[in-house]
Amino acid sequence: MECILEKEHLQDALYRICNKFSTKLSIIADTSLQLSTTDLGVSACYTVEGEIIKAGSVVVSAKKLVDIVAKLNDHSVIKLVTLDNDMVEINCGNTKFRIAGLANGDSPSLPKGRDNIVINSRMLCRMLRCIAFSASSDEGNFILNGVYLDVDYESVKMAATDGTRMAVTIQKQSAQNEIGVIIPTEAVNNVLKLFTTDERSEEHTSELQSHSFIS
């Protein structure tokens, strides 16, 4: 694998999908560069703008890559190259790092969704922020520890409650299928982190898959 990226694009992608639960980061370079991570409860995948010179894939430590990229100069160009024994070399100007990697098959694969819907990210974040405060903080009660999402062919509805208060929001949107799932609070926080900075784009959409949620 060999690819060239802008530091700000790579750092932005890492900030969006890596959290304290991320340990392994899967990097796949094909027609585009795709980063993905999962803790088997919540999965995230992000496509990074860049030039793919040679296709390939590798798994690296998410924390190590995040720490290295943060130390590089702003507005710089980064080259990622896989070497023998799945070593990954990060080149930036006169700076060079090498970290141990794993074959991509050694990382848990992202689960396949049973159903999915496409929602405008501005609308999704606005709805979640309107009601997330009402969700229970009791992690032992997973039924209330999240946001209920109900999608039919005409509208998107969300509800959250902690047993003493409830918040509901409804938006009109057509969908090709119906879904009814509970989005855990952790996933809600990740969605808001992932899409909030994209709200300036009305056309940006997010795809929700039911495998990430507790139904």
Secondary structure, 3 states (H helix, E strand, C coil): CEEEEEHHHHHHHHHHHCCCCCCEEEEEECCCEEEEEECCCCEEEEEECCEEEECEEEEEEHHHHHHHHHHCCCCCEEEEEECHHHCEEEEECCEEEEECCECHHHCCCCCCCCCEEEEEHHHHHHHHHHHHHHCCCCCCCCCCCEEEEEECCCEEEEEEECCCCEEEEEEECCCCCCEEEEEEHHHHHHHHHHHHHHCCCCCCEEEEEHHHCEC
